[in-house]
């Protein structure tokens, strides 16, 4: 009985620590950033435009971590689902979310999760490496790797969805929905990595003190 109460108390403490005013503020700000970036898009010959949303999603996971980053992206998806014009081209609503490119919108969720998860797991100081630069380098790799894996998950979900919705082959989907976007994604990952490495430690200290 005492062990059960202790476990429940520990769970409540962790829950309360997550739902602090500072954490909720950071989540809201990051969700707003994704919402602002989402409508900005460059039309492409295919059906999938280039958007800045994925850049903001990388930042959400990389800077806030997988829990808070994923919540921020979930808020973005929910706002778009109920009609707020936060999707590419200023669109919103269930028709857009469950349309032929909806899988790419849902793909932002695992993208944020993986981007944050790798940073949370591996972006930690190594006490065995005394040199500051080498210490930083030994953990900095986790940020772009997480973003790359998040991008793979985003494209996997979005492309399978697109194939089913449009009835096209994998080759057609890859040519129209994936390959043209990879150079831009590489640039976004590099920029998001630089910002994450510059801000993550500083903002983590603020959140942990909240």
N, C-alpha and C positions, 0 to 999 in steps of 0.2 A: 504494500500500500504506500509506504513511504517512498519507495523507488519510483512508483508511478507518479506520485505527486511531484517528486523532484524532476522527473523527465518532463512532465507537463509545464512545470515552472521554467525549466531550461528552454523549452520550445517557445514559451510566451516571451521570454527575455529576448531570444533571437528574433522573434517576430516584431517585437516592439523596437528593436534596434534597427530593423529594416525600414519600418514605417515611421522614420523620424521626419521632422519638418525639413531638414536639410536634404535628406535623400529624396523626399517627394518633390522638393524644389528642383533638384538636379534632373530628376526624371522628367518633370514637366518641361524644363528648359530644353532638354534633349529631344523630347517628343515634338516640341514646337519647332526645333531646328529641322527635324525630318519633314514636318508639315510644310515648312517654308521651302525646303529644297525639292520636295516631291513634285510640285507642279511645273518646275523648270525642266523643259525637255527640248531635245533637238529631233525633229522628225527624221525617220530613216525610211529607205525604200520598202522595208518589211513592215510588219505591224507593231514592232517593239521599238519605241523611241529611246534615245539616250537620255537618261535623267541624272540629276544630282542626288536623288534619294539614296542610292546605294552608298555614296560618299558619306552622307550623314549617318547611315546605318552602321558603317564601319566605325565611325567615331563613337556612336552610342555604345557599341559593344566594347571597343578598345578602351575608352576612357572610363565608362561607368562600370564595366564588368558585365558578366553574362546575365546576372539577375536583373539589375536595374536597367541595363541596356535593352534586354528583351522586353521588359515591361514598357519602356519608352516606345519601342517599335510597335508593340501590341496596341498602345493607345493611338498611334498613327493609323494603323489598319482599321481600328474600330471607328475612329472619326471619319475616315474615308467611307467606310461601309454605311454609315448613317447619313451620308450625303454631303459632308464637308468637302469642298473641292481641293483635296490635298494630293490626289493622284496625278500622274503625268498629264500635262495639258490642261490642268485645272479641273479634272474630272473627279467625280465622287459617286457614291451609291453602289448598291448591290449589283447592278448591271455591269459596271466596270470591274468590280471586285471578282465577280464570277464569270467574266467574259473570257475571251481567248487568251488574254495576257494576265489573267488573274493569278496564275500560278507564280508569276514573278513577284507579284505584290506579297503573296503569302510567303514566298521564298526569303523575303527580308527578315522574317522571324528567325529561322535557323541561321541566317547569315549573321545577325547580331549575336545570337547565342554562341556560335562557334568563335566569332571574333573576340568576344569577351571571355569565353571559357579558357582559351589558350593563354590569354594575357593573365587571367586569374591564377592559372595553374603554374605557369612557368616564369612570369615576370616578377621574380623575387630575387632579392640579393643573395648571392652565393658567398657564404662566409669563408669558403676555401680559396677564393680568388681575391687577393689583396689589392691588385692594381685596379683602380676605379674604372678606367676605360674598359679593360677586359671584363671586369665584373658586369658592367652595363651591357657590353656586347654579348655576353653569355646568356643574357635574359631578354635582350631587345629582339632577338630573332622571333620570339613567340608572337609578337604583335602582327607582323606581315603574314606569317604562316597561318595564324588564325583567320585573318581576313581572306586569304587565298582559299582556305577550306570552306569558309562561309560563302564565298563566291561560287565554289563548286556546288554546294548545297542549293544555293539560290537558282543556279542554272539547271540543275538536275530536276528540281521540282517544277520550275517554270516551263522547261522544255517538254517534259512528260505531259504536263497539263495541256500545252499548246498542241502537241501531237494528237492527243485524244480529242481536243476540241475542234481542231481543223481537219483531222483525218489525213495528215501529211506524213511523209517518211521522216526518219531521224535525220537523214542527210539534208532534206529541205529545211527542217527546223533548225539544225545547226548552222546552215548557211545564212538563214534569215534572222535568227534570234540569238546566236551566240558568237560566232566568229567575228562579225563586224564590231563587236563591243569590247573584245578583249584588250586591244591597245588602250582604249579609254579607261577600262577597269584597272589596268596596270598603273596608269597615271594617278587614278583616284586612290589606289592602295598606297602608293608611295607618299602622296600628300597626307593621307589619313594616318599613316604610320608616323610621319614626322610630327604631326600635331599631337598624336596620342603619346608619343615618347616625351614630348615637351610638357604635356599637361597632366598626364595620368597620376604621377606621384603627388603633385601639388594638390590636385582636386581630391585625391584619395584621403589625404591628411585632413582636409576640411570635412569630408563626409564622415570619416571615422570619428571625428571630434563632435559630430552632431548629435 
